[in-house]
Each structure stands twice: as structure tokens, then as C-alpha cells.
């Protein structure tokens, strides 16, 4: 599932870069219809990965699907040494587009840090007394050890919270 999502995201980002790079020119020569037809197609090179890898196949599918749609450019898929080689090819000007897998590792770490930060902020404002601390500990232990459904845990914790408020004199 994660691999498929990463593959879809990489393909979407590559398509968006491809379509951005294929935008029209300044528009100065658009007065006559013959200039667009006589202009040579711009060749774009897509660095993928090894020929036996998934990303080379994805690049081939992208080239096939987008080939008919791209009127001002053509897409050439190149087998490379994967992400690091793709970055070097773009830096050297030998490739116009590339599939780079490991960029998401940094993004995932960043998202984890942001989620942890948000969790700590919520924890500081929510765990305010012994009953809420016990609910926190119980939910943490249950979710880590038994792996119960998060929906079930939230419903049970909500019911316990309502019970605690009623026991303290709160009337809905």
C-alpha cells in the first residue's frame, strides 16, 4: 500500500513537472497558425531507474500515455542508476525530469516530528488530572500491545470521559 501510494505520488509529481515544462512560449508568434505546426518538438528526457525496476516501467507507461497528449514535446525514458544518478543527470543537464524516491524519507521524518509536536501540545492541554492521565496511559498501552481498532478505542475513551464528567456533577 505504501509503495503504491509513493509510486502514484511520484508519477503525479513527474506529470506535473512534465506539463509545467511543456507550457507555451511567450505567445509572440501566435498570430499565424502555421508557426506552431512548423516548430520542432522539444525533446524531454526522463531519468527513471534500472530496466528491471518498477520506475523504468512507470516511465515507459508515462511516455506511452503522454506521447499522444504532448503536441509541443516528446518524452524519452532513460534507464539510470536510480535516484542519486537521476539527481546528477539533472544537475549535469543530461536529463530534464527524474523520478527521485528518497526525497520522501525526509518528508516522512518531518511529518512525524510535526505530528509529535501537535500531540505534545494537545497532551499538555488535555491530560490535566489523574483520571485523564489514566485514560491516556490505558489507551496508549491498549493501542501498542493489543492493536485494537482506533475507532473502538476512541468510542470507549469518550464514554469513559462522559462517565467521569457525570460522576463530577456535569449534566449534559
C-alpha positions in Angstrom: 0.0 0.0 0.0 2.8 2.5 0.9 4.7 1.5 -2.2 1.7 2.1 -4.4 1.0 5.5 -2.8 4.6 6.5 -3.2 4.5 5.4 -6.8 1.3 7.3 -7.5 2.7 10.4 -5.9 6.0 10.2 -7.8 4.1 9.7 -11.1 1.8 12.7 -10.3 4.7 14.9 -9.4 6.6 13.9 -12.6 3.5 14.5 -14.7 3.1 18.0 -13.1 6.7 18.8 -13.8 6.4 17.5 -17.3 3.3 19.6 -18.0 4.9 22.6 -16.5 7.9 22.2 -18.7 5.7 21.9 -21.7 4.0 25.2 -21.3 3.6 27.5 -24.3 6.2 30.2 -25.1 5.8 33.9 -24.9 2.9 33.9 -27.3 4.5 36.5 -29.6 4.4 34.2 -32.7 0.8 33.0 -32.2 -0.6 35.5 -34.7 -0.3 32.9 -37.5 -1.4 29.4 -37.1 1.5 28.0 -39.2 4.2 28.8 -36.6 3.0 26.2 -34.1 2.9 23.4 -36.7 6.3 24.2 -38.1 8.1 24.3 -34.7 10.2 21.3 -33.8 9.1 19.3 -30.8 11.2 19.8 -27.7 12.7 16.5 -26.5 12.4 15.8 -22.8 14.5 13.1 -21.1 13.1 11.3 -18.0 15.6 9.5 -15.8 14.0 6.5 -14.1 15.9 3.6 -12.8 17.3 0.2 -13.9 15.5 -1.5 -16.8 14.3 -4.3 -14.4 13.0 -1.9 -11.8 9.5 -0.5 -11.3 10.3 3.1 -12.0 11.6 2.3 -15.5 8.3 0.6 -16.3 6.4 3.6 -14.8 8.4 5.9 -17.0 7.6 3.8 -20.1 3.9 3.9 -19.3 4.1 7.7 -18.8 5.8 8.1 -22.1 3.2 5.9 -23.9 0.2 7.7 -22.3 1.5 11.2 -22.6 3.0 10.7 -26.0 -0.2 11.4 -27.8 -1.1 14.3 -25.5 2.1 16.2 -25.8 2.0 18.3 -29.0 5.0 20.5 -28.3 7.3 18.0 -26.8 8.3 14.3 -26.8 9.3 12.3 -23.8 12.3 9.9 -23.8 12.7 7.5 -21.0 16.3 6.7 -19.9 17.5 3.8 -17.8 19.7 5.2 -15.0 21.3 4.2 -11.7 18.2 5.3 -9.8 17.6 8.4 -7.6 21.2 9.6 -7.0 22.1 9.2 -10.6 18.9 11.0 -11.6 19.8 14.0 -9.5 23.3 14.1 -11.0 21.8 13.8 -14.5 19.5 16.8 -13.9 22.4 18.8 -12.4 24.6 18.0 -15.4 21.8 18.9 -17.8 21.6 15.4 -19.3 18.0 14.8 -18.0 15.0 17.2 -17.8 12.9 15.1 -15.5 13.6 12.4 -13.0 12.0 10.1 -10.5 13.6 10.5 -7.1 12.4 8.1 -4.5 14.4 9.0 -1.3 13.1 12.6 -1.1 10.1 11.2 0.7 12.2 9.9 3.5 13.0 13.4 4.7 9.4 14.4 4.3 8.2 11.5 6.3 10.6 12.3 9.1 9.4 15.9 9.1 5.7 14.9 9.2 6.5 12.5 12.1 8.1 15.4 14.0 5.2 17.7 13.3 2.7 15.1 14.4 4.7 14.5 17.6 4.8 18.3 18.3 1.0 18.5 17.8 0.5 15.5 20.0 2.5 17.1 22.8 0.6 20.3 22.6 -2.7 18.5 22.8 -1.4 16.3 25.6 -0.4 19.4 27.7 -3.9 20.9 27.4 -5.9 17.6 27.7 -4.1 15.5 30.4 -5.0 17.8 33.3 -5.7 15.5 36.2 -5.3 11.9 37.4 -8.4 10.4 35.5 -7.3 11.9 32.2 -3.7 10.7 32.8 -5.1 7.2 33.4 -7.2 7.3 30.3 -4.1 8.4 28.3 -1.9 5.6 29.7 -4.7 3.0 29.2 -5.3 4.0 25.6 -1.5 4.1 24.9 -1.0 0.6 26.3 -4.0 -0.9 24.6 -3.1 0.5 21.2 0.5 -0.6 21.5 0.1 -4.0 23.0 -3.2 -5.3 21.6 -3.6 -3.2 18.4 -7.3 -2.7 18.8 -9.2 -0.6 16.3 -8.6 3.1 16.9 -12.3 3.8 16.3 -13.3 1.4 19.1 -10.7 2.9 21.5 -11.9 6.5 20.8 -15.6 5.4 21.4 -14.7 3.7 24.7 -12.5 6.6 25.9 -15.3 9.0 25.0 -17.8 7.0 27.0 -15.4 6.9 30.0 -14.9 10.7 29.7 -18.6 11.3 29.7 -19.0 8.9 32.8 -16.2 10.8 34.6 -17.9 14.2 33.9 -21.3 12.9 35.1 -19.7 11.5 38.3 -18.3 15.0 39.0 -21.8 16.6 38.6 -21.8 17.6 34.9 -25.3 17.3 33.4 -25.5 17.3 29.6 
